Amino acid sequence: MAAPAGVPDDAAARVDELRRELTEHNERYFVLDDPIISDAEFDELMVELRGLEASYPALVTPDSPTQRPGGAPSATFAPVTHVVPMLSLDNAFTDVELRAWHTRVARLVTDPIVFVGEPKLDGLAISLLYEDGRLVRAATRGDGVTGEDVTANVATIETIPKRLVDGSAPRRMEVRGEVFMPLAAFRPKPMTASLPTRATPPPGASARKIRGSPRRGPSTSSGTSSASGRVGRRCGRITRPSRGSRTSASR
């Protein structure tokens, strides 16, 4: 695109290049499930684009990857429009960026600010809608405005209540969080199966023949089974989770 007034041509060209690259990587990650760069490399491209847009605000456009959280919703699932946009978290790589974020928060919040630190469980962002205490819909973030209906998939997760029984919840309530699989889910689990010690004789068989047959003790077979798959291409394919530090306001 032609550089706006006051914007160097090389800066405008680099912004175009970064947007094309980031859009392609978003598509490969969220839709095709076939990423070709690491999360760190993606973040470097995003930081560079944000820096250029901050230096030259005239280059900011509504369709820029910095303005949209996540990828397009998959056509595999029914679309869900979020009542409130479902944005992702911002990230900070240095103390300077963290303090700048605190300054922005302090300007917006007049009450005392309390911070809580906890490990980040990098999974799949999910929205759970309860009505009259019953889970009626589960949806992914998608592009932040439209997600995918994954109610049937989420219903298989034992730790998500299908009904709220304490009666204190509002009539309509939305809960947002992360769906993830702990490492323990990927550990092999031994399975054993035993055969009956005595088979049922077929019709017409004589007791003498059965008594004359050699007795076999119980036999066992063992094997292993492992939980596989990821919640993101988890639960069938509940879109892709936000990757590592790829939890910025643009994704």
Secondary structure as UniProt FT lines:
FT   TURN            5..6
FT   HELIX           9..26
FT   HELIX           27..31
FT   HELIX           39..55
FT   HELIX           57..59
FT   TURN            62..63
FT   HELIX           65..67
FT   TURN            75..76
FT   STRAND          79..81
FT   HELIX           95..108
FT   STRAND          124..131
FT   TURN            132..133
FT   STRAND          134..140
FT   TURN            142..143
FT   STRAND          146..149
FT   HELIX           151..154
FT   TURN            155..156
FT   TURN            158..159
FT   STRAND          172..179
FT   HELIX           183..186
FT   STRAND          189..194
FT   TURN            203..204
FT   HELIX           207..212
FT   STRAND          220..225
FT   TURN            235..237
FT   TURN            244..245
FT   TURN            249..250
//
